[in-house]
Amino acid sequence: MQPPSAVLLARIRMPAMWAGTALLAFGAFAGVPWWVSVPVFAAALLVYLRIGRVRCAPRTLRPPVEGRWMALASPVDNVPSMGAHAYGQTYALALVAEPADASRPDIGWRPLSRPPEDFPGFGLPVLAPVSGVVVRAHDRQRDHRSRNSWPWVLGMVAETALRELRGPAGLLGNHVVIDAGDGSYVLLGHLRRGSVVVAAGQRVEAGDPVARCGASGSCTEPQVRIQLMDHPWPLLAAGLPFRWAEGAAAGRLTGGLPETWRPFRA
């Protein structure tokens, strides 16, 4: 059972953030005193970042990838795993392919960026984690060069803020949302442009190919984002916990999910 207060906060989170930002930026021109606009913005920012966590029994999913991968962000280590509750990403998992031969480029000072083709995960299949019906399939954004250099990582803060002006798609990139049929929805993000092979209204079974790993949206390199939500639209969704079935992945797993920076085999 999802706490009503957390769900309510999820529904009003982004409208409250927009209202608070508008008050802070333009309130003085409308005669709103600072001692009103600043607390409103601070409260909205607190909800955006930290308040509104849903605590309920996790749903069991299958991994959306196969082979040797690693988590760049995991709810095993931190909740919210991406640093904010917005867009249903409280328990989101970000996965990158990590071959045993260490062919994945690591973060450094040079080069500033790389083409997505330099990364072993780019173009690998992304599979449906659950059986259900596709309710959203977004496939128009281009795959960008990597941001896995220290200067770019620092600049990602500003870039992410600009991407957020486009709404959820600006952050999530190309994505697919699947209705699991029990009031939960699985989102797969950062998919490769032109790789989505499903459409809204289509039924998929767990393990079916739905797209390929890409570098669209706000991501440092080609990766697969998976998150479970209580609403098909990330803008209004509360993030829900999930876990992988026993035996679904081998390696460093805690609570059915991989720890950050610990390679595992799915």
LORO-799304 format. One line per 4 residues: number of its first residue (from 0); their letters; for each residue x, y, z of N, C-alpha, C. Coordinates in Angstrom, 3 decimals, always signed. Layout:
BEGIN
NUM> A> X/Y/Z/X/Y/Z/X/Y/Z  ... .
// end
This chain:
BEGIN
0> MQPP> +0.853/-1.194/+0.000/+0.000/+0.000/+0.000/+0.890/+1.246/+0.000  +0.617/+2.172/-0.924/+1.426/+3.374/-1.035/+0.890/+4.464/-0.104  +1.763/+5.139/+0.664/+1.323/+6.209/+1.553/+0.650/+7.330/+0.759  -0.585/+7.728/+1.095/-1.278/+8.783/+0.341/-0.501/+10.096/+0.309 .
4> SAVL> +0.171/+10.431/+1.404/+0.899/+11.698/+1.453/+2.038/+11.716/+0.441  +2.760/+10.600/+0.303/+3.869/+10.529/-0.647/+3.363/+10.617/-2.076  +2.238/+9.974/-2.351/+1.661/+10.025/-3.694/+1.193/+11.440/-4.019  +0.568/+12.105/-3.048/+0.120/+13.481/-3.261/+1.301/+14.391/-3.560 .
8> LARI> +2.384/+14.242/-2.812/+3.574/+15.059/-3.055/+4.131/+14.805/-4.447  +4.081/+13.557/-4.903/+4.569/+13.238/-6.244/+3.746/+13.955/-7.312  +2.422/+14.054/-7.095/+1.556/+14.682/-8.084/+1.771/+16.204/-8.160  +2.073/+16.829/-7.021/+2.212/+18.293/-7.014/+3.662/+18.750/-7.050 .
12> RMPA> +4.607/+17.796/-7.054/+6.034/+18.138/-6.920/+6.492/+19.149/-7.974  +6.295/+18.849/-9.243/+6.795/+19.729/-10.293/+5.978/+21.023/-10.408  +4.635/+20.991/-10.339/+3.916/+22.268/-10.321/+4.350/+23.181/-9.177  +4.600/+22.589/-7.990/+5.050/+23.392/-6.857/+6.439/+23.975/-7.122 .
16> MWAG> +7.305/+23.198/-7.765/+8.658/+23.673/-8.071/+8.612/+24.812/-9.075  +7.765/+24.679/-10.085/+7.635/+25.754/-11.064/+7.066/+27.022/-10.418  +6.065/+26.843/-9.571/+5.468/+28.000/-8.904/+6.474/+28.684/-7.984  +7.232/+27.883/-7.227/+8.231/+28.453/-6.330/+9.322/+29.189/-7.082 .
20> TALL> +9.757/+28.627/-8.209/+10.795/+29.270/-9.020/+10.280/+30.581/-9.609  +9.040/+30.562/-10.090/+8.455/+31.778/-10.657/+8.328/+32.868/-9.600  +7.920/+32.480/-8.397/+7.809/+33.459/-7.317/+9.164/+34.067/-6.968  +10.179/+33.208/-6.914/+11.511/+33.683/-6.559/+12.053/+34.636/-7.621 .
24> AFGA> +11.784/+34.308/-8.897/+12.349/+35.103/-9.988/+11.554/+36.381/-10.262  +10.218/+36.291/-10.165/+9.396/+37.418/-10.601/+8.450/+37.948/-9.523  +8.504/+37.371/-8.318/+7.587/+37.784/-7.270/+7.691/+39.256/-6.920  +8.913/+39.778/-6.926/+9.107/+41.181/-6.559/+8.366/+42.108/-7.514 .
28> FAGV> +8.301/+41.752/-8.810/+7.606/+42.591/-9.782/+6.095/+42.583/-9.547  +5.606/+41.514/-8.884/+4.173/+41.412/-8.601/+3.843/+41.873/-7.189  +4.842/+42.382/-6.497/+4.612/+42.885/-5.152/+4.651/+41.825/-4.072  +5.138/+40.615/-4.379/+5.234/+39.543/-3.385/+6.523/+39.747/-2.587 .
32> PWWV> +6.467/+39.874/-1.274/+7.687/+40.102/-0.480/+8.588/+38.876/-0.476  +9.876/+39.118/-0.255/+10.859/+38.036/-0.299/+10.607/+37.002/+0.776  +10.068/+37.428/+1.926/+9.846/+36.487/+3.024/+8.682/+35.540/+2.739  +7.994/+35.756/+1.630/+6.986/+34.810/+1.159/+7.568/+33.926/+0.068 .
36> SVPV> +8.203/+34.538/-0.929/+8.706/+33.784/-2.082/+9.851/+32.845/-1.712  +10.749/+33.274/-0.831/+11.891/+32.422/-0.473/+11.444/+31.155/+0.263  +10.592/+31.230/+1.297/+10.133/+29.992/+1.946/+9.343/+29.072/+1.012  +8.531/+29.645/+0.117/+7.776/+28.814/-0.830/+8.734/+28.056/-1.747 .
40> FAAA> +9.743/+28.751/-2.239/+10.727/+28.095/-3.102/+11.503/+27.031/-2.334  +11.897/+27.335/-1.101/+12.658/+26.384/-0.292/+11.836/+25.124/-0.019  +10.553/+25.297/+0.285/+9.689/+24.136/+0.533/+9.540/+23.294/-0.732  +9.350/+23.954/-1.886/+9.221/+23.229/-3.151/+10.506/+22.485/-3.483 .
44> LLVY> +11.643/+23.118/-3.231/+12.927/+22.479/-3.510/+13.142/+21.268/-2.608  +12.719/+21.371/-1.363/+12.864/+20.247/-0.438/+12.034/+19.053/-0.892  +10.812/+19.316/-1.342/+9.965/+18.236/-1.856/+10.576/+17.651/-3.125  +11.078/+18.518/-3.988/+11.697/+18.088/-5.245/+12.863/+17.136/-4.995 .
48> LRIG> +13.679/+17.462/-4.006/+14.907/+16.704/-3.786/+14.744/+15.533/-2.817  +14.033/+15.735/-1.693/+14.153/+14.767/-0.612/+12.847/+14.249/-0.004  +11.762/+14.979/-0.094/+10.545/+14.564/+0.609/+9.584/+13.875/-0.356  +8.952/+12.813/+0.109/+7.956/+12.148/-0.712/+8.355/+10.750/-1.133 .
52> RVRC> +9.110/+10.048/-0.311/+9.538/+8.693/-0.630/+8.437/+7.681/-0.329  +8.102/+6.869/-1.310/+7.119/+5.804/-1.126/+7.827/+4.571/-0.585  +7.306/+4.040/+0.505/+7.852/+2.810/+1.085/+6.782/+1.724/+1.001  +7.061/+0.702/+0.223/+6.119/-0.403/+0.064/+6.911/-1.644/-0.354 .
56> APRT> +6.249/-2.772/-0.418/+6.919/-4.004/-0.819/+7.411/-3.887/-2.263  +8.651/-4.268/-2.533/+9.176/-4.146/-3.899/+8.542/-5.145/-4.856  +8.375/-4.728/-6.100/+7.881/-5.614/-7.146/+9.075/-6.332/-7.762  +8.889/-7.577/-8.149/+9.975/-8.357/-8.748/+9.975/-8.187/-10.263 .
60> LRPP> +11.131/-7.776/-10.803/+11.317/-7.590/-12.238/+12.483/-8.438/-12.718  +12.599/-8.628/-14.019/+13.778/-9.268/-14.571/+14.714/-8.165/-15.061  +16.020/-8.391/-15.069/+16.944/-7.367/-15.558/+16.626/-6.998/-17.008  +16.782/-5.726/-17.378/+16.492/-5.306/-18.750/+17.660/-5.535/-19.713 .
64> VEGR> +18.741/-6.151/-19.206/+19.941/-6.361/-20.012/+20.462/-7.775/-19.788  +21.380/-8.177/-20.653/+22.055/-9.459/-20.489/+23.552/-9.244/-20.665  +24.358/-10.027/-19.950/+25.809/-9.882/-20.027/+26.369/-9.258/-18.770  +27.550/-8.693/-18.868/+28.234/-8.107/-17.712/+28.004/-6.597/-17.693 .
68> WMAL> +27.372/-6.115/-16.627/+27.015/-4.707/-16.501/+27.418/-4.186/-15.127  +27.242/-2.880/-14.930/+27.564/-2.249/-13.658/+26.584/-1.098/-13.429  +26.257/-0.851/-12.171/+25.351/+0.248/-11.828/+26.135/+1.523/-11.545  +25.789/+2.606/-12.233/+26.358/+3.916/-11.920/+25.608/+4.579/-10.778 .
72> ASPV> +24.335/+4.225/-10.620/+23.520/+4.714/-9.511/+22.554/+3.610/-9.135  +22.390/+3.380/-7.842/+21.541/+2.285/-7.380/+20.858/+2.663/-6.070  +19.580/+2.293/-5.904/+18.896/+2.545/-4.631/+19.439/+1.701/-3.491  +20.284/+0.714/-3.795/+20.929/-0.058/-2.735/+21.824/+0.852/-1.899 .
76> DNVP> +22.453/+1.836/-2.540/+23.413/+2.699/-1.867/+22.830/+4.033/-1.421  +21.788/+4.504/-2.125/+21.245/+5.817/-1.786/+19.821/+5.938/-2.316  +18.940/+6.498/-1.506/+17.568/+6.785/-1.926/+17.264/+8.233/-1.551  +16.905/+9.082/-2.533/+16.714/+8.781/-3.950/+18.032/+8.510/-4.663 .
80> SMGA> +18.032/+7.517/-5.519/+19.277/+7.045/-6.131/+19.883/+8.051/-7.094  +19.055/+8.893/-7.730/+19.553/+9.901/-8.661/+19.654/+11.279/-8.016  +19.423/+11.325/-6.709/+19.545/+12.587/-5.994/+18.267/+13.380/-5.850  +17.175/+12.920/-6.498/+15.898/+13.630/-6.409/+14.761/+12.642/-6.591 .
84> HAYG> +13.593/+13.002/-6.036/+12.410/+12.161/-6.181/+11.621/+12.473/-7.447  +11.942/+13.591/-8.101/+11.158/+14.038/-9.251/+11.156/+13.021/-10.378  +10.076/+13.054/-11.162/+9.929/+12.221/-12.363/+9.926/+10.722/-12.059  +9.470/+10.353/-10.875/+9.354/+8.942/-10.541/+10.668/+8.201/-10.422 .
88> QTYA> +11.780/+8.928/-10.177/+13.095/+8.293/-10.200/+13.663/+7.989/-8.809  +12.808/+7.911/-7.809/+13.285/+7.654/-6.445/+14.174/+6.424/-6.360  +13.753/+5.342/-7.008/+14.480/+4.071/-6.927/+15.113/+3.691/-8.272  +15.403/+4.677/-9.103/+15.921/+4.399/-10.444/+17.294/+3.727/-10.392 .
92> LALV> +17.547/+2.919/-11.412/+18.815/+2.197/-11.538/+19.429/+2.568/-12.884  +20.700/+2.980/-12.902/+21.403/+3.340/-14.135/+22.493/+2.310/-14.403  +22.417/+1.644/-15.556/+23.302/+0.524/-15.861/+24.179/+0.822/-17.075  +25.468/+0.476/-16.982/+26.386/+0.573/-18.117/+27.050/-0.788/-18.334 .
96> AEPA> +27.305/-1.116/-19.588/+27.988/-2.369/-19.896/+29.436/-2.283/-19.431  +29.907/-3.316/-18.758/+31.259/-3.337/-18.178/+31.911/-4.671/-18.520  +32.426/-4.827/-19.751/+33.059/-6.092/-20.140/+34.257/-6.429/-19.251  +34.549/-7.708/-19.130/+35.653/-8.154/-18.281/+37.003/-7.688/-18.808 .
100> DASR> +37.093/-7.355/-20.111/+38.371/-6.914/-20.677/+38.639/-5.432/-20.434  +37.792/-4.778/-19.646/+37.966/-3.362/-19.280/+38.006/-2.458/-20.506  +37.191/-2.759/-21.500/+37.173/-1.963/-22.725/+36.303/-0.714/-22.615  +35.593/-0.569/-21.502/+34.778/+0.627/-21.323/+35.653/+1.803/-20.913 .
104> PDIG> +35.625/+2.924/-21.654/+36.438/+4.093/-21.297/+36.058/+4.624/-19.928  +37.060/+4.906/-19.112/+36.822/+5.411/-17.769/+36.840/+6.932/-17.783  +36.373/+7.538/-16.701/+36.359/+8.993/-16.599/+37.787/+9.519/-16.451  +38.053/+10.682/-17.029/+39.385/+11.281/-16.959/+39.319/+12.723/-17.442 .
108> WRPL> +40.484/+13.314/-17.661/+40.538/+14.704/-18.119/+40.466/+14.810/-19.638  +41.026/+13.825/-20.324/+41.028/+13.822/-21.789/+40.679/+12.432/-22.302  +40.007/+12.387/-23.466/+39.404/+13.501/-24.203/+38.188/+14.049/-23.471  +37.769/+15.253/-23.864/+36.632/+15.867/-23.196/+35.364/+15.061/-23.418 .
112> SRPP> +35.218/+14.482/-24.596/+34.046/+13.652/-24.875/+34.400/+12.630/-25.941  +33.585/+11.608/-26.031/+33.790/+10.533/-27.001/+32.476/+10.256/-27.718  +32.568/+9.712/-28.942/+31.331/+9.298/-29.609/+30.731/+8.106/-28.880  +29.415/+7.949/-28.909/+28.787/+6.838/-28.171/+29.276/+5.465/-28.634 .
116> EDFP> +29.723/+5.385/-29.878/+30.204/+4.104/-30.397/+31.461/+3.603/-29.700  +32.141/+4.484/-28.947/+33.348/+4.072/-28.219/+33.015/+3.234/-26.983  +31.759/+3.160/-26.618/+31.368/+2.476/-25.390/+30.726/+1.129/-25.721  +31.104/+0.083/-24.994/+30.645/-1.272/-25.328/+29.148/-1.477/-25.185 .
120> GFGL> +28.478/-0.638/-24.381/+27.050/-0.824/-24.183/+26.201/-0.267/-25.304  +26.749/+0.652/-26.089/+25.962/+1.328/-27.108/+25.438/+0.335/-28.143  +24.134/+0.274/-28.267/+23.515/-0.606/-29.243/+23.164/-1.986/-28.739  +23.505/-2.308/-27.479/+23.150/-3.619/-26.950/+21.631/-3.686/-26.693 .
124> PVLA> +21.040/-4.894/-26.784/+19.587/-5.014/-26.622/+19.113/-4.618/-25.228  +17.948/-3.995/-25.190/+17.249/-3.682/-23.942/+15.959/-4.502/-23.950  +15.722/-5.246/-22.870/+14.626/-6.202/-22.809/+13.526/-5.744/-21.864  +12.317/-6.187/-22.130/+11.193/-5.858/-21.257/+11.392/-6.531/-19.901 .
128> PVSG> +11.369/-5.775/-18.809/+11.549/-6.362/-17.471/+10.303/-7.057/-16.942  +9.170/-6.855/-17.621/+7.898/-7.371/-17.131/+6.958/-7.545/-18.320  +6.006/-8.436/-18.179/+4.967/-8.567/-19.202/+3.931/-7.469/-18.995  +3.447/-6.891/-20.084/+2.460/-5.834/-19.963/+2.184/-5.174/-21.291 .
132> VVVR> +1.603/-3.983/-21.234/+1.212/-3.240/-22.432/+1.998/-1.930/-22.491  +2.586/-1.647/-23.634/+3.331/-0.408/-23.821/+2.352/+0.762/-23.847  +2.613/+1.769/-23.016/+1.748/+2.948/-22.979/+2.448/+4.192/-23.504  +3.763/+4.139/-23.634/+4.502/+5.284/-24.164/+5.774/+4.785/-24.842 .
136> AHDR> +6.069/+5.327/-26.019/+7.293/+4.978/-26.738/+7.818/+6.240/-27.412  +8.897/+6.790/-26.875/+9.499/+8.039/-27.374/+10.838/+7.692/-28.011  +11.033/+8.114/-29.269/+12.188/+7.608/-30.015/+12.778/+8.641/-30.968  +12.740/+9.943/-30.608/+13.147/+10.974/-31.561/+14.445/+11.684/-31.219 .
140> QRDH> +14.950/+11.534/-30.019/+16.136/+12.303/-29.627/+17.424/+11.656/-30.127  +18.364/+12.492/-30.464/+19.642/+11.982/-30.963/+20.501/+11.463/-29.812  +21.444/+10.611/-30.155/+22.422/+10.121/-29.175/+23.608/+11.082/-29.159  +23.925/+11.610/-27.996/+24.982/+12.621/-27.895/+26.327/+12.000/-27.521 .
144> RSRN> +27.365/+12.777/-27.638/+28.694/+12.350/-27.223/+28.737/+12.223/-25.695  +29.735/+11.522/-25.205/+29.820/+11.253/-23.775/+30.144/+12.515/-22.978  +29.850/+12.450/-21.705/+30.214/+13.504/-20.744/+31.074/+12.895/-19.644  +31.876/+11.903/-19.975/+32.637/+11.202/-18.934/+34.058/+11.727/-18.806 .
148> SWPW> +34.207/+13.047/-18.838/+35.466/+13.697/-18.465/+35.148/+14.636/-17.312  +36.150/+14.937/-16.498/+35.881/+15.752/-15.311/+35.278/+17.116/-15.647  +35.763/+17.839/-16.677/+35.114/+19.118/-16.997/+33.648/+18.959/-17.376  +33.329/+17.900/-18.131/+31.946/+17.691/-18.555/+31.072/+17.281/-17.375 .
152> VLGM> +31.611/+16.461/-16.480/+30.836/+16.044/-15.309/+30.409/+17.267/-14.498  +31.315/+18.216/-14.335/+30.980/+19.439/-13.603/+29.930/+20.248/-14.364  +30.060/+20.255/-15.695/+29.109/+21.008/-16.514/+27.752/+20.352/-16.622  +27.645/+19.073/-16.239/+26.377/+18.358/-16.337/+25.283/+18.983/-15.469 .
156> VAET> +25.677/+19.675/-14.411/+24.685/+20.315/-13.542/+23.888/+21.340/-14.337  +24.610/+22.201/-15.077/+23.941/+23.217/-15.887/+23.198/+22.577/-17.056  +23.812/+21.582/-17.676/+23.167/+20.936/-18.817/+21.865/+20.247/-18.400  +21.876/+19.584/-17.255/+20.677/+18.902/-16.778/+19.563/+19.898/-16.508 .
160> ALRE> +19.898/+21.058/-15.934/+18.890/+22.084/-15.677/+18.254/+22.564/-16.979  +19.065/+22.729/-18.016/+18.535/+23.158/-19.306/+17.675/+22.065/-19.934  +18.121/+20.824/-19.819/+17.337/+19.712/-20.377/+15.979/+19.594/-19.685  +15.948/+19.922/-18.410/+14.711/+19.781/-17.654/+13.642/+20.750/-18.140 .
164> LRGP> +14.037/+21.817/-18.834/+13.066/+22.745/-19.378/+12.183/+22.069/-20.421  +12.664/+20.964/-20.984/+11.884/+20.216/-21.981/+10.938/+19.217/-21.330  +10.996/+19.102/-20.015/+10.162/+18.127/-19.331/+10.858/+16.797/-19.175  +10.123/+15.744/-18.812/+10.730/+14.433/-18.550/+11.566/+13.897/-19.705 .
168> AGLL> +11.107/+14.096/-20.945/+11.844/+13.561/-22.092/+13.228/+14.188/-22.214  +13.373/+15.438/-21.757/+14.682/+16.071/-21.814/+15.694/+15.368/-20.942  +15.238/+14.822/-19.816/+16.117/+14.108/-18.894/+16.245/+12.633/-19.259  +15.129/+11.997/-19.589/+15.103/+10.551/-19.803/+15.520/+10.152/-21.207 .
172> GNHV> +15.507/+11.096/-22.146/+15.833/+10.768/-23.523/+14.767/+9.877/-24.135  +15.163/+9.103/-25.118/+14.236/+8.146/-25.710/+13.874/+7.111/-24.650  +12.573/+6.806/-24.522/+12.167/+5.908/-23.449/+10.901/+5.149/-23.807  +10.698/+4.067/-23.102/+9.511/+3.226/-23.242/+8.913/+3.039/-21.854 .
176> VIDA> +7.589/+3.129/-21.749/+6.883/+2.892/-20.494/+5.934/+1.716/-20.699  +6.011/+0.739/-19.801/+5.198/-0.472/-19.894/+4.264/-0.550/-18.686  +2.981/-0.734/-18.949/+1.978/-0.920/-17.895/+2.030/-2.383/-17.450  +2.431/-2.606/-16.191/+2.562/-3.974/-15.677/+1.221/-4.590/-15.300 .
180> GDGS> +0.160/-3.793/-15.298/-1.163/-4.322/-15.044/-1.573/-4.401/-13.595  -0.709/-3.965/-12.682/-1.032/-4.017/-11.255/-0.942/-2.636/-10.612  -1.060/-1.601/-11.432/-0.946/-0.243/-10.923/+0.464/+0.296/-10.953  +1.406/-0.464/-11.500/+2.793/+0.000/-11.616/+3.202/+0.054/-13.078 .
184> YVLL> +4.196/+0.916/-13.351/+4.662/+1.142/-14.711/+6.187/+1.122/-14.724  +6.756/+0.395/-15.673/+8.206/+0.310/-15.800/+8.668/+1.247/-16.906  +9.650/+2.077/-16.588/+10.219/+2.979/-17.585/+11.646/+2.548/-17.896  +11.972/+2.486/-19.181/+13.327/+2.213/-19.672/+13.788/+3.444/-20.427 .
188> GHLR> +14.889/+4.071/-19.987/+15.311/+5.337/-20.561/+16.701/+5.336/-21.153  +17.049/+6.465/-21.815/+18.328/+6.708/-22.487/+18.534/+5.755/-23.673  +17.451/+5.407/-24.351/+17.512/+4.427/-25.435/+18.079/+5.048/-26.714  +18.597/+4.188/-27.564/+19.203/+4.644/-28.815/+18.130/+5.118/-29.793 .
192> RGSV> +18.430/+6.225/-30.441/+17.493/+6.782/-31.414/+17.236/+5.786/-32.548  +15.962/+5.594/-32.861/+15.592/+4.706/-33.945/+15.611/+3.233/-33.605  +15.859/+2.899/-32.337/+15.993/+1.482/-31.956/+14.738/+0.906/-31.322  +13.780/+1.756/-30.952/+12.577/+1.265/-30.276/+11.733/+0.447/-31.261 .
196> VVAA> +11.430/-0.791/-30.886/+10.717/-1.705/-31.787/+9.307/-2.010/-31.301  +8.825/-1.239/-30.325/+7.462/-1.419/-29.822/+6.714/-0.100/-29.958  +5.399/-0.181/-29.862/+4.563/+1.007/-29.987/+3.494/+0.994/-28.911  +2.936/+2.172/-28.621/+1.880/+2.277/-27.622/+0.714/+1.365/-27.994 .
200> GQRV> +0.215/+0.627/-27.008/-0.876/-0.302/-27.234/-0.424/-1.723/-27.505  +0.875/-1.916/-27.727/+1.396/-3.253/-28.031/+1.687/-4.022/-26.745  +1.356/-5.303/-26.726/+1.658/-6.146/-25.570/+3.040/-6.761/-25.742  +3.798/-6.792/-24.653/+5.116/-7.418/-24.648/+5.180/-8.417/-23.505 .
204> EAGD> +6.033/-9.400/-23.657/+6.284/-10.369/-22.601/+7.651/-10.095/-21.990  +7.823/-10.454/-20.730/+9.116/-10.255/-20.063/+10.214/-10.939/-20.860  +11.267/-10.187/-21.157/+12.377/-10.723/-21.933/+12.336/-10.370/-23.400  +11.210/-9.812/-23.883/+11.124/-9.398/-25.287/+12.016/-8.190/-25.533 .
208> PVAR> +12.697/-8.106/-26.685/+13.454/-6.898/-27.022/+12.514/-5.719/-27.238  +12.853/-4.562/-26.673/+12.041/-3.365/-26.874/+12.834/-2.242/-27.532  +14.164/-2.240/-27.356/+14.989/-1.172/-27.924/+16.464/-1.563/-27.753  +17.341/-0.567/-27.918/+18.772/-0.778/-27.697/+19.336/+0.345/-26.827 .
212> CGAS> +20.406/+0.027/-26.133/+21.054/+0.982/-25.231/+21.560/+2.187/-26.020  +21.288/+3.385/-25.506/+21.702/+4.592/-26.193/+22.293/+5.631/-25.265  +22.454/+6.837/-25.800/+23.021/+7.952/-25.039/+22.159/+9.188/-25.254  +20.861/+9.039/-25.083/+19.941/+10.160/-25.226/+19.521/+10.661/-23.846 .
216> GSCT> +19.195/+11.946/-23.777/+18.796/+12.509/-22.501/+19.989/+12.887/-21.642  +19.743/+13.050/-20.351/+20.783/+13.477/-19.418/+21.542/+12.269/-18.887  +22.603/+11.893/-19.571/+23.435/+10.763/-19.149/+24.877/+11.035/-19.550  +25.808/+10.506/-18.785/+27.220/+10.755/-19.052/+27.764/+9.895/-20.171 .
220> EPQV> +27.133/+8.745/-20.433/+27.593/+7.803/-21.452/+26.436/+6.870/-21.794  +26.568/+6.043/-22.821/+25.487/+5.102/-23.135/+25.139/+4.237/-21.932  +23.870/+4.208/-21.595/+23.431/+3.467/-20.418/+21.947/+3.140/-20.536  +21.482/+2.295/-19.634/+20.067/+1.937/-19.569/+19.544/+2.352/-18.204 .
224> RIQL> +18.500/+3.152/-18.203/+17.844/+3.519/-16.951/+16.580/+2.680/-16.820  +16.371/+2.134/-15.627/+15.116/+1.433/-15.331/+14.560/+1.983/-14.037  +13.275/+2.314/-14.062/+12.612/+2.780/-12.849/+11.168/+2.310/-12.862  +10.636/+2.094/-11.658/+9.258/+1.651/-11.482/+8.454/+2.807/-10.895 .
228> MDHP> +7.242/+3.051/-11.461/+6.453/+4.215/-11.076/+5.007/+3.806/-10.837  +4.242/+4.701/-10.212/+2.825/+4.428/-9.974/+1.924/+5.148/-10.972  +2.532/+5.791/-11.978/+1.772/+6.576/-12.959/+2.496/+6.486/-14.297  +1.779/+6.449/-15.417/+2.457/+6.316/-16.707/+3.223/+7.555/-17.149 .
232> WPLL> +2.911/+8.712/-16.568/+3.581/+9.955/-16.927/+4.580/+10.314/-15.840  +5.891/+10.295/-16.139/+6.909/+10.556/-15.102/+6.728/+11.880/-14.378  +6.159/+12.864/-15.052/+5.980/+14.180/-14.438/+5.146/+14.113/-13.162  +4.200/+13.173/-13.113/+3.286/+13.064/-11.974/+3.497/+11.796/-11.168 .
236> AAGL> +4.542/+11.046/-11.456/+4.705/+9.711/-10.874/+5.479/+9.718/-9.567  +5.111/+8.788/-8.698/+5.902/+8.473/-7.507/+6.739/+7.240/-7.830  +8.004/+7.273/-7.469/+8.869/+6.126/-7.703/+8.567/+4.989/-6.749  +8.588/+3.762/-7.261/+8.301/+2.579/-6.454/+9.530/+1.678/-6.384 .
240> PFRW> +9.729/+0.976/-5.256/+10.880/+0.062/-5.141/+10.658/-1.207/-5.959  +11.756/-1.794/-6.406/+11.693/-3.063/-7.120/+12.945/-3.872/-6.813  +12.909/-5.138/-7.177/+14.057/-6.014/-6.996/+14.075/-7.001/-8.146  +15.209/-7.673/-8.347/+15.287/-8.709/-9.353/+15.071/-10.067/-8.712 .
244> AEGA> +14.482/-10.966/-9.470/+14.189/-12.298/-8.974/+15.478/-13.024/-8.604  +15.386/-13.919/-7.647/+16.534/-14.721/-7.250/+17.066/-15.476/-8.469  +18.363/-15.404/-8.671/+18.965/-16.094/-9.800/+18.919/-15.317/-11.088  +18.278/-14.110/-11.072/+18.197/-13.326/-12.300/+19.523/-12.697/-12.655 .
248> AAGR> +20.386/-12.486/-11.676/+21.693/-11.897/-11.940/+22.693/-12.448/-10.942  +23.909/-12.623/-11.407/+24.972/-13.134/-10.546/+26.023/-12.046/-10.345  +26.620/-11.981/-9.175/+27.632/-10.980/-8.900/+27.359/-10.323/-7.570  +27.654/-9.036/-7.477/+27.460/-8.286/-6.247/+26.024/-7.781/-6.170 .
252> LTGG> +25.149/-8.505/-5.534/+23.754/-8.100/-5.406/+23.384/-7.982/-3.933  +22.693/-6.912/-3.588/+22.190/-6.716/-2.239/+20.716/-6.368/-2.341  +19.870/-7.151/-1.712/+18.442/-6.885/-1.797/+17.899/-7.076/-3.186  +18.553/-7.926/-3.986/+18.045/-8.213/-5.316/+18.441/-7.211/-6.374 .
256> LPET> +19.282/-6.206/-6.034/+19.748/-5.225/-7.005/+21.252/-5.043/-6.866  +21.936/-4.593/-7.929/+23.388/-4.419/-7.850/+23.777/-3.183/-7.051  +24.906/-3.271/-6.369/+25.469/-2.115/-5.704/+26.166/-1.232/-6.740  +26.296/+0.044/-6.411/+26.984/+0.984/-7.293/+28.448/+0.593/-7.483 .
260> WRPF> +28.913/+0.689/-8.739/+30.313/+0.427/-9.097/+30.745/-1.018/-8.873  +29.800/-1.958/-8.757/+30.142/-3.376/-8.585/+29.630/-4.143/-9.791  +30.514/-4.627/-10.677/+30.061/-5.360/-11.861/+29.263/-6.598/-11.475  +28.305/-6.935/-12.320/+27.489/-8.142/-12.108/+27.182/-8.715/-13.485 .
264> RA> +26.735/-9.943/-13.481/+26.356/-10.592/-14.743/+24.876/-10.941/-14.711  +24.144/-10.416/-15.687/+22.704/-10.649/-15.780/+22.413/-11.793/-16.754 .
// end
